Amino acid sequence: MNGSSWAVWDYRSNMSPGRVRTNAAHDMVYAADAVTVGGGALTITSARHTTPLRIAPNATAHYTTGRLQTQSRRSWGPYGQFEARARVPRARGTNNAVWLMPQSFGSGASTYTEFDIAEILGRDSRTAHGTYHWGAPAGPLHHRSGGEYIDKAGLSEGFHMCDHCPRSNLCSLAHPAGHCRSYGIIWTARAIYWYVDDVIYHTCALPANATRPSVFFILQSNIGSNWAGRPVASDFPAEMVVDFVRVLGPAI
């Protein structure tokens, strides 16, 4: 990992709401020591602490996990191929994500864009969710186009839901479960294509009102949410192992 390109979040130095998550479902914080590099791979370790961590005078957390990103350090686009090869844990309550956000995110920009290259839930680690969000973060101006890549007993199927694109054909390819997979998107001037291990499972034609920003990479594992579910203590510690991240396209 090039330390000059990636910033690792840590609750002890970054106490904004996006970096510290504590409520009934999100009993976690991001910790720098949850992100390690060794043996040719980067590992995000999600761990449960029997004695909760004191993160603020009136707040504690039982879980630590990791997030790192290239915002303000390295960006790419518009357009390109973005890919991460990773193995995700089967720990219930985790959401293991590879995604892109505009370099201008957080600066008060009036438009919203988000590329979820892959989100894999620990309770269903055979399924990769890929989604494009645009318009607004939420509400009537929020739009999305997404697909799922599912591995069932060695047979992987892709299907999608979309409020912008027509339904595509199902794709299938045999894959063993529980190994590293390559999750990626190909972003062109006309469309975005999602793939797992070179199998394209969803396509979204870019809408007329889509922005085309430069973007930064994010790797993270979250613990606990309405979607991922509550964590099960016996499933931890759990590791998301990243073999590589690569971008084929113009760097900015």
Contacts in CASP RR format, 6 or more apart in sequence:
PFRMAT RR
TARGET T0000
AUTHOR 0000-0000-0000
METHOD contacts of the structure
MODEL  1
MNGSSWAVWDYRSNMSPGRVRTNAAHDMVYAADAVTVGGGALTITSARHT
TPLRIAPNATAHYTTGRLQTQSRRSWGPYGQFEARARVPRARGTNNAVWL
MPQSFGSGASTYTEFDIAEILGRDSRTAHGTYHWGAPAGPLHHRSGGEYI
DKAGLSEGFHMCDHCPRSNLCSLAHPAGHCRSYGIIWTARAIYWYVDDVI
YHTCALPANATRPSVFFILQSNIGSNWAGRPVASDFPAEMVVDFVRVLGP
AI
1 37 0 8 1.000
1 42 0 8 1.000
4 73 0 8 1.000
5 70 0 8 1.000
5 73 0 8 1.000
5 74 0 8 1.000
6 68 0 8 1.000
6 69 0 8 1.000
6 70 0 8 1.000
6 73 0 8 1.000
7 68 0 8 1.000
7 69 0 8 1.000
7 70 0 8 1.000
7 71 0 8 1.000
7 72 0 8 1.000
7 73 0 8 1.000
8 32 0 8 1.000
8 35 0 8 1.000
8 66 0 8 1.000
8 67 0 8 1.000
8 68 0 8 1.000
9 19 0 8 1.000
9 30 0 8 1.000
9 32 0 8 1.000
9 66 0 8 1.000
9 67 0 8 1.000
9 68 0 8 1.000
9 69 0 8 1.000
10 19 0 8 1.000
10 30 0 8 1.000
10 31 0 8 1.000
10 32 0 8 1.000
11 19 0 8 1.000
11 20 0 8 1.000
11 29 0 8 1.000
11 30 0 8 1.000
11 31 0 8 1.000
11 53 0 8 1.000
11 55 0 8 1.000
11 61 0 8 1.000
12 31 0 8 1.000
12 32 0 8 1.000
14 20 0 8 1.000
14 30 0 8 1.000
15 55 0 8 1.000
15 56 0 8 1.000
19 29 0 8 1.000
19 30 0 8 1.000
19 67 0 8 1.000
20 29 0 8 1.000
20 30 0 8 1.000
20 55 0 8 1.000
20 56 0 8 1.000
20 59 0 8 1.000
20 61 0 8 1.000
21 27 0 8 1.000
21 28 0 8 1.000
21 29 0 8 1.000
21 61 0 8 1.000
21 222 0 8 1.000
22 28 0 8 1.000
22 29 0 8 1.000
22 55 0 8 1.000
22 59 0 8 1.000
22 60 0 8 1.000
22 61 0 8 1.000
25 224 0 8 1.000
25 225 0 8 1.000
25 226 0 8 1.000
25 229 0 8 1.000
25 230 0 8 1.000
26 222 0 8 1.000
26 223 0 8 1.000
26 224 0 8 1.000
26 225 0 8 1.000
27 61 0 8 1.000
27 62 0 8 1.000
27 63 0 8 1.000
27 223 0 8 1.000
27 224 0 8 1.000
27 231 0 8 1.000
28 46 0 8 1.000
28 61 0 8 1.000
28 62 0 8 1.000
28 63 0 8 1.000
28 64 0 8 1.000
28 65 0 8 1.000
28 222 0 8 1.000
28 223 0 8 1.000
28 224 0 8 1.000
29 53 0 8 1.000
29 55 0 8 1.000
29 61 0 8 1.000
29 63 0 8 1.000
29 64 0 8 1.000
29 65 0 8 1.000
30 64 0 8 1.000
30 65 0 8 1.000
30 66 0 8 1.000
30 67 0 8 1.000
30 220 0 8 1.000
31 64 0 8 1.000
31 65 0 8 1.000
31 66 0 8 1.000
33 64 0 8 1.000
34 44 0 8 1.000
34 45 0 8 1.000
34 46 0 8 1.000
34 47 0 8 1.000
34 64 0 8 1.000
34 65 0 8 1.000
34 66 0 8 1.000
35 42 0 8 1.000
35 43 0 8 1.000
35 44 0 8 1.000
35 45 0 8 1.000
35 66 0 8 1.000
35 68 0 8 1.000
36 42 0 8 1.000
36 43 0 8 1.000
36 45 0 8 1.000
37 43 0 8 1.000
40 243 0 8 1.000
41 241 0 8 1.000
41 242 0 8 1.000
41 243 0 8 1.000
42 219 0 8 1.000
42 241 0 8 1.000
42 242 0 8 1.000
43 239 0 8 1.000
43 240 0 8 1.000
43 241 0 8 1.000
43 242 0 8 1.000
44 65 0 8 1.000
44 66 0 8 1.000
44 67 0 8 1.000
44 96 0 8 1.000
44 219 0 8 1.000
44 220 0 8 1.000
44 221 0 8 1.000
44 239 0 8 1.000
44 240 0 8 1.000
44 242 0 8 1.000
45 65 0 8 1.000
45 66 0 8 1.000
45 237 0 8 1.000
45 238 0 8 1.000
45 239 0 8 1.000
46 63 0 8 1.000
46 64 0 8 1.000
46 65 0 8 1.000
46 66 0 8 1.000
46 89 0 8 1.000
46 91 0 8 1.000
46 94 0 8 1.000
46 221 0 8 1.000
46 223 0 8 1.000
46 236 0 8 1.000
46 237 0 8 1.000
46 238 0 8 1.000
46 239 0 8 1.000
46 240 0 8 1.000
47 63 0 8 1.000
47 64 0 8 1.000
47 65 0 8 1.000
47 236 0 8 1.000
47 237 0 8 1.000
48 62 0 8 1.000
48 63 0 8 1.000
48 231 0 8 1.000
48 233 0 8 1.000
48 236 0 8 1.000
48 237 0 8 1.000
49 61 0 8 1.000
49 62 0 8 1.000
49 63 0 8 1.000
49 64 0 8 1.000
52 60 0 8 1.000
52 61 0 8 1.000
52 62 0 8 1.000
53 60 0 8 1.000
53 61 0 8 1.000
53 62 0 8 1.000
53 64 0 8 1.000
54 60 0 8 1.000
55 61 0 8 1.000
63 223 0 8 1.000
63 231 0 8 1.000
63 236 0 8 1.000
65 94 0 8 1.000
65 220 0 8 1.000
65 221 0 8 1.000
65 222 0 8 1.000
65 223 0 8 1.000
66 220 0 8 1.000
66 221 0 8 1.000
67 218 0 8 1.000
67 219 0 8 1.000
67 220 0 8 1.000
67 221 0 8 1.000
68 218 0 8 1.000
68 219 0 8 1.000
68 220 0 8 1.000
69 216 0 8 1.000
69 217 0 8 1.000
69 218 0 8 1.000
69 219 0 8 1.000
69 220 0 8 1.000
70 216 0 8 1.000
70 217 0 8 1.000
70 218 0 8 1.000
71 101 0 8 1.000
71 103 0 8 1.000
71 105 0 8 1.000
71 216 0 8 1.000
72 103 0 8 1.000
72 216 0 8 1.000
73 216 0 8 1.000
74 216 0 8 1.000
74 217 0 8 1.000
74 251 0 8 1.000
75 103 0 8 1.000
75 214 0 8 1.000
75 215 0 8 1.000
75 216 0 8 1.000
75 251 0 8 1.000
75 252 0 8 1.000
76 82 0 8 1.000
76 214 0 8 1.000
76 215 0 8 1.000
76 216 0 8 1.000
76 247 0 8 1.000
76 249 0 8 1.000
76 250 0 8 1.000
76 251 0 8 1.000
76 252 0 8 1.000
77 187 0 8 1.000
77 212 0 8 1.000
77 213 0 8 1.000
77 214 0 8 1.000
77 215 0 8 1.000
77 249 0 8 1.000
77 250 0 8 1.000
77 252 0 8 1.000
78 187 0 8 1.000
78 212 0 8 1.000
78 213 0 8 1.000
78 214 0 8 1.000
78 215 0 8 1.000
79 187 0 8 1.000
79 188 0 8 1.000
79 189 0 8 1.000
79 212 0 8 1.000
79 249 0 8 1.000
79 250 0 8 1.000
80 186 0 8 1.000
80 187 0 8 1.000
80 188 0 8 1.000
80 247 0 8 1.000
80 248 0 8 1.000
80 249 0 8 1.000
80 250 0 8 1.000
81 184 0 8 1.000
81 185 0 8 1.000
81 186 0 8 1.000
81 187 0 8 1.000
81 247 0 8 1.000
81 248 0 8 1.000
81 249 0 8 1.000
82 100 0 8 1.000
82 115 0 8 1.000
82 117 0 8 1.000
82 184 0 8 1.000
82 185 0 8 1.000
82 187 0 8 1.000
82 215 0 8 1.000
82 217 0 8 1.000
82 246 0 8 1.000
82 247 0 8 1.000
83 117 0 8 1.000
83 182 0 8 1.000
83 183 0 8 1.000
83 184 0 8 1.000
83 185 0 8 1.000
83 245 0 8 1.000
83 246 0 8 1.000
83 247 0 8 1.000
83 248 0 8 1.000
84 98 0 8 1.000
84 117 0 8 1.000
84 118 0 8 1.000
84 182 0 8 1.000
84 183 0 8 1.000
84 184 0 8 1.000
84 219 0 8 1.000
84 242 0 8 1.000
84 244 0 8 1.000
84 245 0 8 1.000
84 246 0 8 1.000
85 180 0 8 1.000
85 181 0 8 1.000
85 182 0 8 1.000
85 183 0 8 1.000
85 242 0 8 1.000
85 243 0 8 1.000
85 244 0 8 1.000
86 96 0 8 1.000
86 98 0 8 1.000
86 180 0 8 1.000
86 181 0 8 1.000
86 183 0 8 1.000
86 240 0 8 1.000
86 241 0 8 1.000
86 242 0 8 1.000
86 243 0 8 1.000
87 178 0 8 1.000
87 179 0 8 1.000
87 180 0 8 1.000
87 181 0 8 1.000
87 239 0 8 1.000
87 240 0 8 1.000
87 241 0 8 1.000
87 243 0 8 1.000
88 94 0 8 1.000
88 96 0 8 1.000
88 120 0 8 1.000
88 122 0 8 1.000
88 125 0 8 1.000
88 240 0 8 1.000
89 96 0 8 1.000
89 122 0 8 1.000
89 125 0 8 1.000
89 221 0 8 1.000
89 235 0 8 1.000
89 238 0 8 1.000
89 239 0 8 1.000
89 240 0 8 1.000
90 122 0 8 1.000
90 123 0 8 1.000
90 125 0 8 1.000
90 235 0 8 1.000
90 238 0 8 1.000
91 122 0 8 1.000
91 231 0 8 1.000
91 232 0 8 1.000
91 235 0 8 1.000
91 236 0 8 1.000
91 238 0 8 1.000
92 122 0 8 1.000
92 123 0 8 1.000
92 229 0 8 1.000
92 230 0 8 1.000
92 231 0 8 1.000
92 232 0 8 1.000
92 235 0 8 1.000
93 121 0 8 1.000
93 122 0 8 1.000
93 123 0 8 1.000
93 223 0 8 1.000
93 224 0 8 1.000
93 225 0 8 1.000
93 228 0 8 1.000
93 229 0 8 1.000
93 230 0 8 1.000
93 231 0 8 1.000
93 232 0 8 1.000
93 235 0 8 1.000
94 121 0 8 1.000
94 122 0 8 1.000
94 221 0 8 1.000
94 222 0 8 1.000
94 223 0 8 1.000
94 224 0 8 1.000
94 228 0 8 1.000
94 231 0 8 1.000
94 238 0 8 1.000
94 240 0 8 1.000
95 119 0 8 1.000
95 120 0 8 1.000
95 121 0 8 1.000
95 122 0 8 1.000
95 221 0 8 1.000
95 222 0 8 1.000
95 223 0 8 1.000
95 224 0 8 1.000
95 225 0 8 1.000
95 227 0 8 1.000
95 228 0 8 1.000
96 119 0 8 1.000
96 120 0 8 1.000
96 121 0 8 1.000
96 122 0 8 1.000
96 220 0 8 1.000
96 221 0 8 1.000
96 222 0 8 1.000
96 240 0 8 1.000
97 116 0 8 1.000
97 118 0 8 1.000
97 119 0 8 1.000
97 120 0 8 1.000
97 218 0 8 1.000
97 219 0 8 1.000
97 220 0 8 1.000
97 221 0 8 1.000
97 222 0 8 1.000
98 117 0 8 1.000
98 118 0 8 1.000
98 119 0 8 1.000
98 183 0 8 1.000
98 184 0 8 1.000
98 217 0 8 1.000
98 218 0 8 1.000
98 219 0 8 1.000
98 245 0 8 1.000
99 114 0 8 1.000
99 115 0 8 1.000
99 116 0 8 1.000
99 117 0 8 1.000
99 118 0 8 1.000
99 119 0 8 1.000
99 217 0 8 1.000
99 218 0 8 1.000
100 114 0 8 1.000
100 115 0 8 1.000
100 117 0 8 1.000
100 215 0 8 1.000
100 216 0 8 1.000
100 217 0 8 1.000
100 218 0 8 1.000
101 113 0 8 1.000
101 114 0 8 1.000
101 115 0 8 1.000
101 215 0 8 1.000
101 216 0 8 1.000
101 218 0 8 1.000
102 109 0 8 1.000
102 113 0 8 1.000
102 211 0 8 1.000
102 213 0 8 1.000
102 214 0 8 1.000
102 215 0 8 1.000
102 216 0 8 1.000
103 213 0 8 1.000
103 214 0 8 1.000
103 215 0 8 1.000
103 216 0 8 1.000
103 252 0 8 1.000
104 213 0 8 1.000
111 134 0 8 1.000
111 135 0 8 1.000
111 136 0 8 1.000
111 211 0 8 1.000
112 133 0 8 1.000
112 134 0 8 1.000
112 135 0 8 1.000
112 136 0 8 1.000
112 137 0 8 1.000
112 142 0 8 1.000
113 133 0 8 1.000
113 134 0 8 1.000
113 135 0 8 1.000
113 210 0 8 1.000
113 211 0 8 1.000
113 213 0 8 1.000
113 215 0 8 1.000
114 131 0 8 1.000
114 132 0 8 1.000
114 133 0 8 1.000
114 134 0 8 1.000
115 132 0 8 1.000
115 185 0 8 1.000
115 187 0 8 1.000
115 192 0 8 1.000
115 215 0 8 1.000
116 129 0 8 1.000
116 130 0 8 1.000
116 131 0 8 1.000
116 132 0 8 1.000
116 133 0 8 1.000
117 130 0 8 1.000
117 183 0 8 1.000
117 184 0 8 1.000
117 185 0 8 1.000
117 194 0 8 1.000
118 128 0 8 1.000
118 129 0 8 1.000
118 130 0 8 1.000
118 183 0 8 1.000
118 184 0 8 1.000
118 194 0 8 1.000
118 196 0 8 1.000
119 128 0 8 1.000
119 129 0 8 1.000
119 130 0 8 1.000
119 131 0 8 1.000
120 127 0 8 1.000
120 128 0 8 1.000
120 129 0 8 1.000
121 127 0 8 1.000
121 129 0 8 1.000
121 227 0 8 1.000
121 228 0 8 1.000
122 228 0 8 1.000
123 228 0 8 1.000
123 229 0 8 1.000
125 178 0 8 1.000
126 150 0 8 1.000
126 151 0 8 1.000
126 152 0 8 1.000
126 177 0 8 1.000
127 148 0 8 1.000
127 149 0 8 1.000
127 150 0 8 1.000
127 151 0 8 1.000
128 148 0 8 1.000
128 149 0 8 1.000
128 181 0 8 1.000
128 183 0 8 1.000
128 196 0 8 1.000
129 146 0 8 1.000
129 147 0 8 1.000
129 148 0 8 1.000
130 146 0 8 1.000
130 147 0 8 1.000
130 148 0 8 1.000
130 149 0 8 1.000
130 194 0 8 1.000
130 202 0 8 1.000
131 144 0 8 1.000
131 145 0 8 1.000
131 146 0 8 1.000
131 147 0 8 1.000
132 144 0 8 1.000
132 145 0 8 1.000
132 146 0 8 1.000
132 192 0 8 1.000
132 204 0 8 1.000
133 142 0 8 1.000
133 143 0 8 1.000
133 144 0 8 1.000
134 143 0 8 1.000
134 144 0 8 1.000
134 207 0 8 1.000
134 209 0 8 1.000
134 210 0 8 1.000
134 211 0 8 1.000
135 141 0 8 1.000
135 142 0 8 1.000
135 143 0 8 1.000
135 209 0 8 1.000
136 142 0 8 1.000
143 163 0 8 1.000
143 164 0 8 1.000
143 207 0 8 1.000
144 162 0 8 1.000
144 163 0 8 1.000
145 160 0 8 1.000
145 162 0 8 1.000
145 163 0 8 1.000
145 164 0 8 1.000
145 165 0 8 1.000
145 192 0 8 1.000
145 202 0 8 1.000
145 204 0 8 1.000
146 160 0 8 1.000
146 161 0 8 1.000
146 162 0 8 1.000
146 194 0 8 1.000
146 202 0 8 1.000
146 204 0 8 1.000
147 158 0 8 1.000
147 159 0 8 1.000
147 160 0 8 1.000
147 161 0 8 1.000
147 162 0 8 1.000
147 194 0 8 1.000
147 201 0 8 1.000
147 202 0 8 1.000
148 158 0 8 1.000
148 159 0 8 1.000
148 160 0 8 1.000
148 201 0 8 1.000
148 202 0 8 1.000
149 156 0 8 1.000
149 157 0 8 1.000
149 158 0 8 1.000
149 194 0 8 1.000
149 196 0 8 1.000
149 199 0 8 1.000
149 201 0 8 1.000
149 202 0 8 1.000
150 156 0 8 1.000
150 157 0 8 1.000
150 158 0 8 1.000
150 159 0 8 1.000
151 175 0 8 1.000
151 177 0 8 1.000
154 174 0 8 1.000
154 175 0 8 1.000
154 176 0 8 1.000
154 177 0 8 1.000
155 172 0 8 1.000
155 174 0 8 1.000
156 171 0 8 1.000
156 172 0 8 1.000
156 173 0 8 1.000
156 174 0 8 1.000
156 175 0 8 1.000
156 196 0 8 1.000
156 199 0 8 1.000
157 170 0 8 1.000
157 171 0 8 1.000
157 172 0 8 1.000
158 170 0 8 1.000
158 171 0 8 1.000
158 172 0 8 1.000
158 199 0 8 1.000
158 201 0 8 1.000
158 202 0 8 1.000
159 170 0 8 1.000
159 201 0 8 1.000
160 167 0 8 1.000
160 168 0 8 1.000
160 201 0 8 1.000
160 202 0 8 1.000
162 202 0 8 1.000
162 204 0 8 1.000
164 204 0 8 1.000
164 205 0 8 1.000
164 207 0 8 1.000
165 203 0 8 1.000
165 204 0 8 1.000
165 205 0 8 1.000
168 202 0 8 1.000
168 203 0 8 1.000
171 199 0 8 1.000
171 200 0 8 1.000
171 201 0 8 1.000
173 197 0 8 1.000
173 199 0 8 1.000
175 181 0 8 1.000
175 197 0 8 1.000
180 241 0 8 1.000
180 243 0 8 1.000
181 196 0 8 1.000
181 197 0 8 1.000
182 195 0 8 1.000
182 196 0 8 1.000
182 197 0 8 1.000
182 198 0 8 1.000
183 195 0 8 1.000
183 196 0 8 1.000
184 194 0 8 1.000
184 195 0 8 1.000
184 196 0 8 1.000
185 192 0 8 1.000
185 193 0 8 1.000
185 194 0 8 1.000
185 195 0 8 1.000
186 192 0 8 1.000
186 193 0 8 1.000
186 195 0 8 1.000
189 206 0 8 1.000
189 212 0 8 1.000
190 205 0 8 1.000
190 206 0 8 1.000
191 203 0 8 1.000
191 204 0 8 1.000
191 205 0 8 1.000
191 206 0 8 1.000
192 203 0 8 1.000
192 204 0 8 1.000
192 206 0 8 1.000
193 200 0 8 1.000
193 202 0 8 1.000
193 203 0 8 1.000
194 200 0 8 1.000
194 201 0 8 1.000
194 202 0 8 1.000
194 203 0 8 1.000
195 201 0 8 1.000
214 252 0 8 1.000
217 245 0 8 1.000
217 247 0 8 1.000
219 240 0 8 1.000
219 242 0 8 1.000
219 245 0 8 1.000
221 238 0 8 1.000
221 240 0 8 1.000
222 228 0 8 1.000
223 231 0 8 1.000
224 230 0 8 1.000
224 231 0 8 1.000
END
